[in-house]
Amino acid sequence: MLERLVYQSTASHEFGSLHLFNLLTQARLRNQRLGITGHLLYFKGQFTQCVEGPPESIDQLWQSLQRDDRHHNVRLIARMPVAQRRFTEWSMAFSSYAALYVHGLTGFFPVDESGTSPLVPLCAAGADA
Ligand SMILES: Cc1cc2nc3c(=O)[nH]c(=O)nc-3n(C[C@H](O)[C@H](O)[C@H](O)COP(=O)(O)O)c2cc1C
């Protein structure tokens, strides 16, 4: 069984490229172990993250996220069972300002001025698979 969880949170400080690189490197390693895939958007001081994987893994990650003081005001938007993944290729794809790209970072998608990238719409909560 697979679940998808979507939340938004407020960054506790301004994230520069190295902060984000470190966060993503850590997240991707753990997500591979947990069987989690997904997408993280950082735009205007807000994170929007979509994670998908086995319910036990989602539970573990959700508890870790609550404890993490790099962000606060963590708001659950949706959690639902899904038939298939939307982010099969990415242990955590990432969309943000082009200026935050660090050379060599895979799975990075620059946002346009309205804060969207080709992957952002996939994150929109919906009851479909
Ligand atoms: C915005 C944001 C997104 C994160 N995404 C993930 C993630 O996808 N996977 C992950 O393992 N950790 C992620 N983390 C880090 C976790 O909050 C946590 O620090 C890490 O999983 C270690 O968990 P622990 O403190 O329970 O050992 C994220 C942190 C932030 C602030």
PDBQT file of the ligand as one rigid body, heavy atoms in Angstrom, charges set to zero:
ROOT
HETATM    1  C1  LIG A 201      11.546  21.374   4.491  1.00  0.00    +0.000 C 
HETATM    2  C2  LIG A 201      12.174  20.101   4.930  1.00  0.00    +0.000 A 
HETATM    3  C3  LIG A 201      12.024  18.951   4.158  1.00  0.00    +0.000 A 
HETATM    4  C4  LIG A 201      12.600  17.750   4.559  1.00  0.00    +0.000 A 
HETATM    5  N1  LIG A 201      12.420  16.638   3.787  1.00  0.00    +0.000 NA
HETATM    6  C5  LIG A 201      12.932  15.462   4.197  1.00  0.00    +0.000 A 
HETATM    7  C6  LIG A 201      12.740  14.275   3.426  1.00  0.00    +0.000 A 
HETATM    8  O1  LIG A 201      12.121  14.261   2.368  1.00  0.00    +0.000 OA
HETATM    9  N2  LIG A 201      13.280  13.127   3.902  1.00  0.00    +0.000 N 
HETATM   10  C7  LIG A 201      14.005  13.071   5.066  1.00  0.00    +0.000 A 
HETATM   11  O2  LIG A 201      14.457  12.011   5.441  1.00  0.00    +0.000 OA
HETATM   12  N3  LIG A 201      14.216  14.176   5.791  1.00  0.00    +0.000 NA
HETATM   13  C8  LIG A 201      13.700  15.366   5.398  1.00  0.00    +0.000 A 
HETATM   14  N4  LIG A 201      13.924  16.488   6.138  1.00  0.00    +0.000 N 
HETATM   15  C9  LIG A 201      14.744  16.357   7.339  1.00  0.00    +0.000 C 
HETATM   16  C10 LIG A 201      13.925  15.796   8.508  1.00  0.00    +0.000 C 
HETATM   17  O3  LIG A 201      13.117  16.821   9.044  1.00  0.00    +0.000 OA
HETATM   18  C11 LIG A 201      14.853  15.234   9.612  1.00  0.00    +0.000 C 
HETATM   19  O4  LIG A 201      15.769  16.192  10.021  1.00  0.00    +0.000 OA
HETATM   20  C12 LIG A 201      15.623  14.014   9.138  1.00  0.00    +0.000 C 
HETATM   21  O5  LIG A 201      14.782  13.125   8.467  1.00  0.00    +0.000 OA
HETATM   22  C13 LIG A 201      16.266  13.273  10.339  1.00  0.00    +0.000 C 
HETATM   23  O6  LIG A 201      15.244  12.809  11.175  1.00  0.00    +0.000 OA
HETATM   24  P1  LIG A 201      15.455  12.606  12.750  1.00  0.00    +0.000 P 
HETATM   25  O7  LIG A 201      15.709  13.969  13.320  1.00  0.00    +0.000 OA
HETATM   26  O8  LIG A 201      14.162  12.012  13.229  1.00  0.00    +0.000 OA
HETATM   27  O9  LIG A 201      16.633  11.682  12.884  1.00  0.00    +0.000 OA
HETATM   28  C14 LIG A 201      13.354  17.702   5.760  1.00  0.00    +0.000 A 
HETATM   29  C15 LIG A 201      13.501  18.858   6.528  1.00  0.00    +0.000 A 
HETATM   30  C16 LIG A 201      12.930  20.046   6.125  1.00  0.00    +0.000 A 
HETATM   31  C17 LIG A 201      13.111  21.279   6.968  1.00  0.00    +0.000 C 
ENDROOT
TORSDOF 0
